[in-house]
Amino acid sequence: MTAQLNARGDVAVLVPAAGSGVRLGPGAPKALRLLAGEPLLVHAVRRVAAAPSVRMIVVAAPAAEVDAVRALLEPVAPVVVVAGGAERQDSVAAMLAAVPAGVEIVLVHDAARALTPPELFESVAAAVRGGQPAVIPVLPVVDTIKEVGPGEVVLGTVDRSVLRSVQTPQGFRHDVLAAAHRAGLDSHTDDAGMVEKSGTPVTCVPGSDLALKITRPLDLVIAEALLRVA
């Protein structure tokens, strides 16, 4: 079942791609929506595969699309494709089960962050390799943030100097991520939140403007513009 990119690599990258992407409007699952004529997932996997430390890539596809996704990615890179679950956490657990115990670093990456540069995968992996159990790439929050209560009344202004916008890939020691999933903690929007809840410290590294999350139709327009200049 193992498909290898670099036998000497120590990183497995898990790419959940089973979500519907309702905020992008009706159509194919989000990871299969087109960006400049190619599915987001193809863009994402191509960039993951370009990171030298990556040994294997595991993708969680919609259950009905596993064979189609495997065929789609075959020309791009060696990839293991598994059926995703009802929730993102289920998909990550299914992918994690496909990673051999000998692969010590696991990164979880959103297919919707299709333009994430290979250098960011290397940066996150290097921090885990350097001794951090859990690592997330972040950007400073540039907007003013308001806390709002009932009736849309502003309750106060949040100090944005202590806030960060979180991206992917999020990196973990294999055993740390596996333990968090075995603990069956409540569902979270990202794996770092689940690991954090287990009591494990999570460290930040600088993110990338190219790692924007494609969520709305406007994001596709921005991503296409970035493709022309990146």
Secondary structure, 3 states (H helix, E strand, C coil): CCCCCCCCCCEEEEEECCCCCHHHCCCCCHHHCEECCEEHHHHHHHHHHCCCCEEEEEEEECHHHHHHHHHHHCCCCCCEEEECCCCHHHHHHHHHCCCCCCCCEEEECCCCCCCCCHHHHHHHHHHHHCCCCEEEEEEECCCCEEEEEHHHEEEEEECHHHCEEECCCEEEEHHHHHHHHHCCCCCCCCHHHHHHHCCCCCEEEECCHHHCCCCCHHHHHHHHHHHHHC
